[in-house]
């Protein structure tokens, strides 16, 4: 896995704008009633984010490739355990808007774990501390904040469904523990993607899900 050779002045244009165009278009489209069409295109948004990370990141070293692969496979594994046995996150199953599944778990969920782990780790790396435990905990907390808003939308968007449509407390505890482990690995081996891209990916997701969380809570 190698970064594509793109002139430096083009490496940040127009990627961030494209991210926001996708998210804002989705927000408008879902709000005015074209929800099923836009939600069925969710895989395109996640694939775009992953593609931008590969494009702008530096994954020439095998160490970096291995870290990303571990994030993906850990995400897929814990979700498979969760779906099959109801452990870790609580009893839930996936809907149809996240694309192809393996063992009941969409492939995009593994990508989602990798994207969120890398973005959160890069943002947390800016903390003025040398403690790997603090930055790992901060990165995991960022993942939980985003997951909190995603949980409000997941049922309505047919992403995943918990019993009684409510994510239990252990869902967030499991997210923190697993996220902390992935964050620690990323910081330990310093596999960092561009900070600017990380912020835009994280904020575009946060704005999207926070907006619909407010809509759902106000309904």
PyMOL commands that set and color helices and strands:
alter all, ss='L'
color gray80, all
select helices_A, chain A and resi 8-10+15-31+35-39+42-56+62-85+107-124+132-154+163-165+169-188+195-218
alter helices_A, ss='H'
color red, helices_A
select strands_A, chain A and resi 92-94+101-102+105-106+160-162
alter strands_A, ss='S'
color yellow, strands_A
deselect
rebuild
show_as cartoon
